[in-house]
């Protein structure tokens, strides 16, 4: 038996146990969307919520306050793994509840004006 065979056998028998815990200051954040970007070194995803605000005396004008609740910074490999994990869970969700794309959005925009502005897509600005 060669040294490589011994190493392979050792890897097969060695088990790794991962224990998850939540520290005392753990916080969950509900989010309606995400914004972010990337550099050569990392991916950044900010999760936000929107709140309507009154704007002056005009009843037909309003401002939406977009509050970024938290930001996650990932290595490129971690971002790829997150993408794969999220795609698998979306597929599982749609298998149970049907296509997400057929669900009605919370606020529907008028269909008479087509827009190429990417901010029309929930979560991307």
MMTF fields as JSON, N, C-alpha, C and O atoms, coordinates in Angstrom:
{
  "mmtfVersion": "1.0.0",
  "mmtfProducer": "UNKNOWN",
  "numBonds": 499,
  "numAtoms": 500,
  "numGroups": 125,
  "numChains": 1,
  "numModels": 1,
  "chainsPerModel": [1],
  "groupsPerChain": [125],
  "chainIdList": ["A"],
  "bondAtomList": [4, 2, 8, 6, 12, 10, 16, 14, 20, 18, 24, 22, 28, 26, 32, 30, 36, 34, 40, 38, 44, 42, 48, 46, 52, 50, 56, 54, 60, 58, 64, 62, 68, 66, 72, 70, 76, 74, 80, 78, 84, 82, 88, 86, 92, 90, 96, 94, 100, 98, 104, 102, 108, 106, 112, 110, 116, 114, 120, 118, 124, 122, 128, 126, 132, 130, 136, 134, 140, 138, 144, 142, 148, 146, 152, 150, 156, 154, 160, 158, 164, 162, 168, 166, 172, 170, 176, 174, 180, 178, 184, 182, 188, 186, 192, 190, 196, 194, 200, 198, 204, 202, 208, 206, 212, 210, 216, 214, 220, 218, 224, 222, 228, 226, 232, 230, 236, 234, 240, 238, 244, 242, 248, 246, 252, 250, 256, 254, 260, 258, 264, 262, 268, 266, 272, 270, 276, 274, 280, 278, 284, 282, 288, 286, 292, 290, 296, 294, 300, 298, 304, 302, 308, 306, 312, 310, 316, 314, 320, 318, 324, 322, 328, 326, 332, 330, 336, 334, 340, 338, 344, 342, 348, 346, 352, 350, 356, 354, 360, 358, 364, 362, 368, 366, 372, 370, 376, 374, 380, 378, 384, 382, 388, 386, 392, 390, 396, 394, 400, 398, 404, 402, 408, 406, 412, 410, 416, 414, 420, 418, 424, 422, 428, 426, 432, 430, 436, 434, 440, 438, 444, 442, 448, 446, 452, 450, 456, 454, 460, 458, 464, 462, 468, 466, 472, 470, 476, 474, 480, 478, 484, 482, 488, 486, 492, 490, 496, 494],
  "bondOrderList": [1, 1, 1, 1, 1, 1, 1, 1, 1, 1, 1, 1, 1, 1, 1, 1, 1, 1, 1, 1, 1, 1, 1, 1, 1, 1, 1, 1, 1, 1, 1, 1, 1, 1, 1, 1, 1, 1, 1, 1, 1, 1, 1, 1, 1, 1, 1, 1, 1, 1, 1, 1, 1, 1, 1, 1, 1, 1, 1, 1, 1, 1, 1, 1, 1, 1, 1, 1, 1, 1, 1, 1, 1, 1, 1, 1, 1, 1, 1, 1, 1, 1, 1, 1, 1, 1, 1, 1, 1, 1, 1, 1, 1, 1, 1, 1, 1, 1, 1, 1, 1, 1, 1, 1, 1, 1, 1, 1, 1, 1, 1, 1, 1, 1, 1, 1, 1, 1, 1, 1, 1, 1, 1, 1],
  "groupList": [{"groupName": "UNK", "atomNameList": ["N", "CA", "C", "O"], "elementList": ["N", "C", "C", "O"], "formalChargeList": [0, 0, 0, 0], "bondAtomList": [1, 0, 2, 1, 3, 2], "bondOrderList": [1, 1, 2], "singleLetterCode": "X", "chemCompType": "L-PEPTIDE LINKING"}],
  "groupTypeList": [0, 0, 0, 0, 0, 0, 0, 0, 0, 0, 0, 0, 0, 0, 0, 0, 0, 0, 0, 0, 0, 0, 0, 0, 0, 0, 0, 0, 0, 0, 0, 0, 0, 0, 0, 0, 0, 0, 0, 0, 0, 0, 0, 0, 0, 0, 0, 0, 0, 0, 0, 0, 0, 0, 0, 0, 0, 0, 0, 0, 0, 0, 0, 0, 0, 0, 0, 0, 0, 0, 0, 0, 0, 0, 0, 0, 0, 0, 0, 0, 0, 0, 0, 0, 0, 0, 0, 0, 0, 0, 0, 0, 0, 0, 0, 0, 0, 0, 0, 0, 0, 0, 0, 0, 0, 0, 0, 0, 0, 0, 0, 0, 0, 0, 0, 0, 0, 0, 0, 0, 0, 0, 0, 0, 0],
  "groupIdList": [1, 2, 3, 4, 5, 6, 7, 8, 9, 10, 11, 12, 13, 14, 15, 16, 17, 18, 19, 20, 21, 22, 23, 24, 25, 26, 27, 28, 29, 30, 31, 32, 33, 34, 35, 36, 37, 38, 39, 40, 41, 42, 43, 44, 45, 46, 47, 48, 49, 50, 51, 52, 53, 54, 55, 56, 57, 58, 59, 60, 61, 62, 63, 64, 65, 66, 67, 68, 69, 70, 71, 72, 73, 74, 75, 76, 77, 78, 79, 80, 81, 82, 83, 84, 85, 86, 87, 88, 89, 90, 91, 92, 93, 94, 95, 96, 97, 98, 99, 100, 101, 102, 103, 104, 105, 106, 107, 108, 109, 110, 111, 112, 113, 114, 115, 116, 117, 118, 119, 120, 121, 122, 123, 124, 125],
  "secStructList": [7, 7, 2, 2, 2, 2, 2, 2, 2, 2, 2, 2, 2, 7, 7, 7, 7, 7, 7, 7, 7, 7, 7, 6, 6, 7, 7, 7, 7, 7, 7, 1, 3, 3, 3, 3, 3, 3, 7, 1, 1, 7, 3, 3, 3, 3, 3, 3, 3, 3, 3, 3, 3, 3, 7, 6, 6, 7, 6, 6, 7, 3, 3, 3, 3, 3, 3, 3, 3, 3, 3, 3, 3, 3, 7, 2, 2, 2, 2, 2, 2, 2, 2, 2, 2, 2, 2, 2, 2, 2, 2, 2, 2, 2, 2, 2, 2, 7, 7, 4, 4, 4, 1, 7, 7, 1, 1, 7, 7, 7, 6, 6, 1, 7, 7, 7, 7, 4, 4, 4, 1, 6, 6, 7, 7],
  "xCoordList": [0.847, 0.0, 0.899, 1.866, 0.575, 1.381, 0.898, -0.166, 1.705, 1.346, 0.06, -0.754, -0.125, -1.338, -2.571, -3.625, -2.455, -3.572, -3.933, -5.113, -2.905, -3.153, -3.881, -4.807, -3.459, -4.104, -5.558, -6.433, -5.822, -7.191, -8.063, -9.212, -7.536, -8.286, -8.592, -9.685, -7.615, -7.802, -8.886, -9.706, -8.902, -9.924, -11.318, -12.288, -11.419, -12.723, -13.263, -14.476, -12.406, -12.871, -13.036, -13.789, -12.362, -12.437, -13.762, -14.129, -14.468, -15.74, -15.598, -14.904, -16.255, -16.248, -17.658, -18.624, -17.766, -19.053, -19.061, -18.153, -20.079, -20.212, -21.363, -22.479, -21.086, -22.114, -22.47, -21.591, -23.753, -24.223, -24.717, -25.321, -24.456, -25.001, -25.295, -24.721, -26.184, -26.52, -26.025, -26.417, -25.175, -24.694, -25.821, -26.885, -25.598, -26.626, -27.096, -28.251, -26.222, -26.6, -27.105, -27.159, -27.473, -28.009, -29.262, -30.089, -29.407, -30.552, -31.043, -30.239, -32.341, -32.937, -33.449, -33.935, -33.338, -33.8, -34.721, -34.34, -35.941, -36.847, -36.534, -36.305, -36.521, -36.148, -37.08, -37.502, -37.404, -38.22, -37.384, -37.906, -36.079, -35.237, -33.766, -33.388, -32.955, -31.507, -30.864, -31.34, -29.784, -28.96, -27.524, -27.207, -26.671, -25.283, -24.455, -24.867, -23.29, -22.368, -21.167, -21.179, -20.127, -18.938, -17.694, -17.749, -16.601, -15.276, -14.486, -15.037, -13.228, -12.45, -12.275, -11.911, -12.536, -12.232, -13.442, -13.329, -14.622, -15.771, -17.082, -17.114, -18.166, -19.532, -20.179, -19.98, -20.959, -21.648, -23.138, -23.558, -23.923, -25.374, -25.968, -25.796, -26.672, -27.371, -28.849, -29.46, -29.42, -30.837, -31.616, -31.223, -32.737, -33.456, -34.95, -35.508, -35.582, -37.03, -37.412, -36.614, -38.626, -39.127, -40.219, -41.011, -40.25, -41.315, -41.777, -40.952, -43.084, -43.575, -43.482, -43.712, -43.146, -43.073, -43.877, -43.894, -44.547, -45.28, -44.279, -43.16, -44.685, -43.796, -44.543, -45.336, -44.295, -44.899, -46.415, -46.992, -47.053, -48.514, -49.202, -50.431, -48.416, -49.016, -49.437, -48.61, -50.721, -51.23, -50.783, -50.747, -50.443, -50.041, -48.53, -48.05, -47.786, -46.342, -45.997, -46.618, -45.018, -44.57, -43.107, -42.551, -42.497, -41.108, -41.085, -41.815, -40.256, -40.083, -38.712, -37.696, -38.696, -37.426, -36.976, -37.672, -35.817, -35.264, -34.175, -33.118, -34.45, -33.532, -32.766, -33.358, -31.443, -30.613, -30.412, -29.787, -30.948, -30.944, -29.624, -29.159, -29.028, -27.783, -27.072, -27.697, -25.775, -25.006, -24.186, -23.617, -24.139, -23.342, -22.238, -22.498, -21.005, -19.855, -19.354, -19.051, -19.27, -18.91, -17.687, -17.476, -16.888, -15.835, -16.5, -17.656, -15.804, -16.405, -16.864, -17.924, -16.09, -16.487, -17.741, -18.642, -17.806, -18.997, -20.219, -21.321, -20.043, -21.161, -21.663, -22.87, -20.745, -21.129, -21.88, -22.896, -21.397, -22.075, -23.458, -24.412, -23.574, -24.873, -25.826, -26.997, -25.332, -26.152, -26.692, -27.875, -25.837, -26.264, -27.28, -28.283, -27.013, -27.909, -29.275, -30.314, -29.261, -30.508, -31.296, -32.514, -30.614, -31.3, -31.957, -33.073, -31.287, -31.859, -33.098, -34.102, -33.028, -34.173, -35.337, -36.496, -35.045, -36.117, -36.798, -38.023, -36.014, -36.577, -37.454, -38.551, -36.977, -37.768, -39.063, -40.124, -38.984, -40.156, -41.182, -42.369, -40.708, -41.627, -42.228, -43.364, -41.505, -42.068, -43.211, -44.159, -43.123, -44.168, -45.336, -46.491, -45.044, -46.062, -46.372, -47.257, -45.661, -45.87, -44.876, -44.135, -44.865, -43.886, -44.027, -45.127, -42.913, -42.894, -43.266, -43.937, -42.852, -43.106, -44.596, -44.977, -45.434, -46.878, -47.552, -48.74, -46.807, -47.363, -47.504, -46.68, -48.548, -48.76, -47.782, -47.595, -47.145, -46.273, -47.096, -48.301, -46.451, -47.138, -47.739, -48.893, -46.986, -47.506, -47.28, -46.148, -48.337, -48.219, -48.112, -48.885, -47.175, -46.975, -47.923, -48.271, -48.34, -49.208, -48.51, -47.311, -49.278, -48.694, -48.668, -48.154, -49.222, -49.27, -47.94, -47.777, -46.979, -45.681, -44.571, -44.157, -44.073, -42.947, -41.705, -41.493, -40.896, -39.712, -38.489, -38.56, -37.366, -36.112, -35.255, -34.131, -35.785, -35.062, -34.967, -35.992, -33.741, -33.564, -34.088, -34.28, -34.328, -34.859, -36.308, -36.855, -36.94, -38.307, -38.338, -39.374, -37.221, -37.144, -36.93, -36.013, -37.757, -37.665, -36.257, -35.729, -35.651, -34.38, -33.149, -32.04, -33.293, -32.103, -32.165, -33.116, -31.146, -31.089, -29.729, -29.48],
  "yCoordList": [-1.167, 0.0, 1.239, 1.308, 2.215, 3.426, 4.461, 4.32, 5.498, 6.57, 7.276, 7.671, 7.434, 8.046, 7.21, 7.766, 5.895, 5.016, 5.205, 5.242, 5.327, 5.555, 6.879, 6.955, 7.927, 9.242, 9.191, 9.77, 8.5, 8.367, 7.622, 8.004, 6.569, 5.773, 6.604, 6.514, 7.417, 8.27, 9.311, 9.581, 9.904, 10.898, 10.279, 10.93, 9.03, 8.355, 8.09, 8.154, 7.796, 7.453, 8.672, 8.605, 9.77, 10.972, 11.681, 11.915, 12.016, 12.713, 14.099, 14.269, 15.072, 16.433, 16.759, 16.571, 17.24, 17.635, 19.155, 19.742, 19.789, 21.245, 21.555, 21.071, 22.358, 22.762, 24.226, 25.086, 24.502, 25.864, 26.406, 25.683, 27.678, 28.338, 29.791, 30.343, 30.401, 31.81, 32.567, 32.251, 33.55, 34.313, 35.128, 35.289, 35.631, 36.388, 37.616, 38.021, 38.217, 39.413, 39.09, 39.981, 37.831, 37.424, 38.219, 38.455, 38.639, 39.443, 38.948, 38.759, 38.736, 38.414, 39.7, 40.585, 39.805, 40.989, 40.541, 39.705, 41.096, 40.853, 41.885, 43.051, 41.484, 42.378, 42.188, 41.071, 43.304, 43.2, 43.241, 43.035, 43.506, 43.563, 43.653, 43.736, 43.634, 43.678, 44.518, 44.563, 45.176, 45.915, 45.505, 44.964, 45.754, 45.411, 45.455, 45.979, 44.897, 44.877, 44.024, 43.273, 44.154, 43.35, 44.107, 45.055, 43.689, 44.165, 42.919, 41.819, 43.047, 41.836, 40.956, 39.786, 41.525, 40.827, 40.281, 39.286, 40.929, 40.477, 40.892, 41.712, 40.296, 40.644, 41.266, 40.79, 42.337, 43.001, 43.027, 43.438, 42.582, 42.562, 43.305, 42.893, 44.409, 45.159, 44.808, 44.842, 44.473, 44.107, 45.287, 45.879, 45.631, 46.849, 46.63, 45.605, 47.649, 47.769, 49.177, 50.107, 49.335, 50.631, 51.134, 50.355, 52.471, 53.124, 54.342, 55.169, 54.469, 55.661, 56.886, 56.786, 58.038, 59.3, 60.338, 60.337, 61.227, 62.319, 63.277, 63.424, 63.933, 64.846, 66.134, 66.208, 67.149, 68.465, 68.431, 67.575, 69.376, 69.508, 68.778, 68.724, 68.215, 67.553, 66.14, 65.317, 65.862, 64.539, 63.441, 62.268, 63.816, 62.795, 62.543, 61.733, 63.214, 63.013, 62.318, 62.565, 61.467, 60.799, 60.412, 60.368, 60.136, 59.707, 58.374, 58.167, 57.48, 56.2, 56.213, 56.408, 56.005, 55.905, 54.456, 53.562, 54.224, 52.881, 52.746, 53.371, 51.934, 51.788, 50.471, 49.393, 50.569, 49.373, 48.874, 49.543, 47.691, 47.143, 46.467, 46.552, 45.795, 45.077, 44.834, 44.854, 44.607, 44.294, 43.041, 42.867, 42.178, 40.95, 41.062, 41.401, 40.775, 40.808, 39.378, 38.71, 38.912, 37.528, 37.454, 38.327, 36.418, 36.134, 35.673, 35.249, 35.744, 35.238, 33.778, 33.43, 32.926, 31.528, 31.416, 30.639, 32.188, 32.151, 32.665, 32.148, 33.673, 34.186, 33.118, 32.965, 32.384, 31.294, 30.207, 29.707, 29.838, 28.828, 29.313, 28.535, 30.601, 31.169, 31.108, 30.762, 31.441, 31.397, 29.993, 29.822, 29.001, 27.604, 27.186, 26.543, 27.554, 27.202, 27.861, 27.219, 29.153, 29.884, 29.333, 29.179, 29.035, 28.452, 27.119, 26.848, 26.294, 25.005, 25.209, 24.518, 26.156, 26.397, 27.054, 26.797, 27.889, 28.456, 27.352, 27.33, 26.443, 25.311, 24.449, 24.047, 24.169, 23.387, 24.119, 23.498, 25.427, 26.24, 26.174, 25.953, 26.369, 26.351, 24.973, 24.87, 23.929, 22.581, 22.39, 21.654, 23.047, 22.919, 23.876, 23.494, 25.135, 26.179, 26.765, 27.611, 26.327, 26.877, 27.98, 28.434, 28.406, 29.402, 30.729, 31.266, 31.245, 32.541, 33.64, 34.598, 33.529, 34.575, 34.798, 35.854, 33.846, 34.0, 34.662, 34.978, 34.876, 35.551, 37.038, 37.622, 37.646, 39.071, 39.859, 39.539, 40.895, 41.743, 42.54, 42.717, 43.012, 43.778, 45.044, 45.363, 45.774, 46.951, 46.759, 46.554, 46.822, 46.603, 47.938, 48.854, 48.061, 49.278, 49.263, 48.195, 50.442, 50.481, 49.832, 50.018, 49.064, 48.323, 49.128, 48.649, 50.365, 51.138, 51.782, 52.222, 51.856, 52.462, 51.434, 51.172, 50.837, 49.926, 50.718, 51.836, 50.144, 50.833, 49.955, 48.742, 50.566, 49.836, 50.136, 49.646, 50.943, 51.313, 50.105, 49.543, 49.69, 48.495, 48.689, 47.708, 49.949, 50.154, 49.712, 49.625, 49.429, 48.907, 47.488, 47.035, 46.788, 45.418, 45.475, 46.146, 44.786, 44.812, 44.481, 43.419, 45.37, 45.069, 45.487, 45.317, 46.025, 46.384, 47.846, 48.29, 48.582, 49.997, 50.317, 51.456],
  "zCoordList": [0.0, 0.0, 0.0, 0.758, -0.852, -0.949, 0.065, 0.668, 0.234, 1.151, 0.697, 1.531, -0.62, -1.158, -0.816, -0.507, -0.866, -0.5, 0.965, 1.316, 1.838, 3.266, 3.487, 4.295, 2.764, 2.903, 2.441, 3.085, 1.326, 0.83, 1.827, 2.05, 2.428, 3.396, 4.645, 5.204, 5.08, 6.242, 5.979, 6.856, 4.767, 4.415, 4.418, 4.807, 3.987, 3.937, 5.336, 5.539, 6.305, 7.638, 8.544, 9.515, 8.259, 9.094, 8.833, 7.681, 9.885, 9.765, 10.393, 11.395, 9.8, 10.317, 10.779, 10.039, 11.982, 12.534, 12.646, 13.235, 12.085, 12.158, 13.098, 12.91, 14.101, 15.055, 14.814, 14.779, 14.649, 14.454, 15.786, 16.578, 16.021, 17.199, 16.854, 15.915, 17.611, 17.432, 18.664, 19.787, 18.458, 19.61, 20.25, 19.652, 21.438, 22.16, 21.385, 21.52, 20.575, 19.827, 18.412, 17.564, 18.148, 16.845, 16.534, 17.415, 15.269, 14.852, 13.5, 12.587, 13.353, 12.063, 11.447, 12.152, 10.112, 9.402, 8.279, 7.46, 8.234, 7.117, 6.05, 6.372, 4.79, 3.706, 2.526, 2.228, 1.847, 0.64, -0.625, -1.721, -0.487, -1.675, -1.32, -0.152, -2.353, -2.159, -3.254, -4.389, -2.892, -3.844, -3.592, -2.533, -4.538, -4.296, -5.551, -6.586, -5.432, -6.546, -6.194, -5.219, -7.007, -6.763, -7.164, -7.948, -6.631, -7.007, -7.381, -7.332, -7.75, -8.025, -6.778, -6.887, -5.602, -4.352, -3.611, -2.895, -3.774, -3.001, -3.656, -4.573, -3.153, -3.529, -2.304, -1.186, -2.508, -1.405, -1.714, -2.796, -0.745, -0.9, 0.285, 1.432, 0.007, 1.038, 0.983, -0.085, 2.121, 2.195, 2.754, 3.759, 2.091, 2.474, 2.64, 2.246, 3.246, 3.358, 2.917, 3.04, 2.405, 1.951, 2.883, 3.413, 3.076, 3.836, 3.048, 2.659, 2.804, 2.103, 3.014, 4.22, 2.436, 3.158, 2.395, 1.164, 3.129, 2.495, 1.865, 2.355, 0.775, 0.055, -0.223, -1.162, 0.589, 0.37, 0.46, 1.13, -0.225, -0.192, -1.338, -1.393, -2.252, -3.41, -3.052, -2.658, -3.191, -2.807, -3.772, -3.402, -5.01, -5.971, -5.978, -6.77, -5.121, -5.035, -3.726, -2.692, -3.786, -2.574, -2.695, -3.793, -1.564, -1.502, -0.787, 0.183, -1.261, -0.584, 0.065, -0.602, 1.357, 2.069, 2.004, 2.485, 1.414, 1.283, 2.346, 2.255, 3.338, 4.464, 4.327, 4.379, 4.151, 4.072, 5.495, 6.319, 5.772, 7.124, 7.481, 8.617, 6.5, 6.755, 5.433, 4.373, 5.496, 4.299, 4.565, 5.643, 3.568, 3.652, 2.606, 1.452, 3.017, 2.121, 1.975, 2.964, 0.716, 0.427, -0.476, -1.318, -0.301, -1.26, -2.553, -2.524, -3.685, -4.925, -4.811, -5.33, -4.148, -3.981, -3.12, -3.435, -2.036, -1.178, -1.939, -1.749, -2.797, -3.604, -4.568, -4.754, -5.18, -6.085, -5.328, -5.811, -4.158, -3.347, -2.911, -2.903, -2.549, -2.182, -3.371, -3.211, -4.56, -5.764, -6.01, -6.304, -5.892, -6.091, -5.027, -5.335, -3.782, -2.674, -2.878, -2.724, -3.227, -3.421, -4.604, -4.516, -5.711, -6.875, -6.524, -6.966, -5.744, -5.346, -4.477, -4.651, -3.541, -2.669, -3.407, -3.082, -4.386, -5.217, -6.009, -6.122, -6.554, -7.297, -6.376, -6.765, -5.17, -4.21, -3.859, -3.784, -3.645, -3.31, -4.442, -4.202, -5.689, -6.826, -7.05, -7.513, -6.739, -6.839, -5.841, -6.114, -4.696, -3.673, -3.898, -3.71, -4.305, -4.313, -5.686, -5.811, -6.706, -8.038, -8.356, -7.484, -9.609, -10.053, -9.325, -9.196, -8.856, -8.175, -9.155, -8.77, -10.405, -11.393, -11.638, -12.142, -11.3, -11.498, -10.305, -10.365, -9.216, -8.05, -8.34, -9.045, -7.796, -7.986, -7.134, -5.961, -7.705, -6.896, -5.882, -6.058, -4.84, -3.8, -4.389, -4.101, -5.206, -5.897, -7.377, -7.815, -8.145, -9.576, -10.3, -10.02, -11.217, -11.996, -13.196, -13.698, -13.656, -14.848, -16.034, -16.239, -16.821, -17.936, -19.222, -20.233, -19.209, -20.442, -20.805, -21.943, -19.882, -20.17, -20.004, -18.875, -21.093, -20.941, -20.523, -20.992, -19.654, -19.165, -19.309, -19.111, -19.655, -19.729, -18.512, -18.404, -17.592, -16.386, -15.469, -15.083, -15.108, -14.288, -12.869, -12.15, -12.444, -11.104, -11.0, -9.901, -12.149, -12.141, -11.589, -11.102, -11.66, -11.157, -9.646, -9.172, -8.907, -7.451, -6.986, -7.315, -6.233, -5.603, -6.368, -5.863, -7.564, -8.322, -8.72, -9.363, -8.332, -8.732, -9.316, -9.713]
}
